[in-house]
């Protein structure tokens, strides 16, 4: 085998991810993000770029390649061109000390910017323009004021990694905060464990987006989880900001994160976007699943949550013309009877308790909520979605709801379930249960579901019906005058509920 036939992989495409919270960006994906930027930037010697969350240095490296080509006329001498690009145009902030070394090695060909083997010979110190400092969280009442993590989890001894990311914690890097950047680009950390209920994790990526906006660049490009579209812990205000920001020019969405990041499964998918300071108007939206791409140009704030597909948005608008109340007003909150998932039947009492491990008697005194449901016929559904992490199956379809059951009077349930509705008679309960099993209803729930959780807010697009009648998909399609194309779209997205 000669040298031209040998496989010579890019080392940055071979890196294993640091964790599910910090995902490396493959070079191919980094270039897709860079392609969103105006091409003239690469031939402008005064343009400044910042990656404030460097992991492998891939964005800075790929930008350097483009600038090396674009600035040949301004700097015919190769060394002069290298020195200008690395000292005047490219800046980075690493997320850890390890990634600072890795990034410098990727950019300068040396883990120290002023080292013997650095290709830039103008740096006077070891960091160059890729900065990292060990800083600490600002604790108040056991929580960091800047990122919200818990002191008991992230207070570390000196010299240990604290996950107090430099970009979102006040810290000066050689005047970096006073510089005007034309482009801020990167792939921020996604979440941090908050050691809350069930050792849950809190999103953190939105803090990087907000901090980047505060620096008021000409352009911002970031890749983040898509859960902010309709969910995400504590992301309500961020979602509102993003959907109402007219500077969002391009949004590229992947329903399955593995279509974007090979072998990385992120609940709800991922997206990347171009924010353009001079753009005010509609956003070009692209949605990808299993290689199929759909595109539209629309306002992101059509609804209080973001609907991924333009076809789905049009269906929802058609349904909302009827002006009916939505089901979120009749669905219970979490813990409909105040009973946690670990609650079990005691074998005593006048009520029957349905839990994840079966049913049995329980005392009325144990009920701390939902007393109004006790003597009613109740329709319940599992609080956990049928679909893994809210993802479509291999055919691109979802089932959405896992179980739909009817509980008679004197039956209650743990928070494994939520109550979708209650009635004085069994007939109406049966009709609601059948209504919830239709593709029509499950399609509408899916437009707000980007995780495992089924909550009352997921039903906000589902219209209430007259439950003295039985409802089928055919009857619903006719009632809302959906076109053949719209019906086919729903049928293509939702599996039958066996």
Secondary structure, 3 states (H helix, E strand, C coil): CCHHHCCCCCHHHCCCCCCCCCCCCCHHHHHHHHCCCCHHHHHCCCCCEEEEEECCCHHHHHHHHHHHHHCCCCCCCHHHHHHHHHHHHEEEEECCHHHHHHHHHHHHCCCCCCCCCCCCCCCCCCCCCEECCCCCCCEECCEECCCCCEHHHHCCCCCCCCCCCHHHCCCCCCCHHHCCCCEEEECCCCEEECCCCCCCEEECHHHHHHHHHHCCCCEEEEEEEHHHHCCCCCCHHHHHHHHCCCCEEEEEEECCHHHCCCCCCCCCCEEEEEEECCCCCCEEEEEEECCEEEEEEECHHHCCCCCCCHHHHHHHHHHHCCCCCEHHHCCCCCCCCCCCCCCCCCCCCCEEEEECCEEEEECHHHCCCCHHHCCCEEEEEECECCCHHHCCCCCCCECCCCCEEEECCCEEECCCEEEEEEECCHHHHHHHHHHHHCHHHHHHHHCCCCCCECCHHHHCCCECCCCCCCCCHHHHHHHCCCCHHHHHHHHHHECCCC
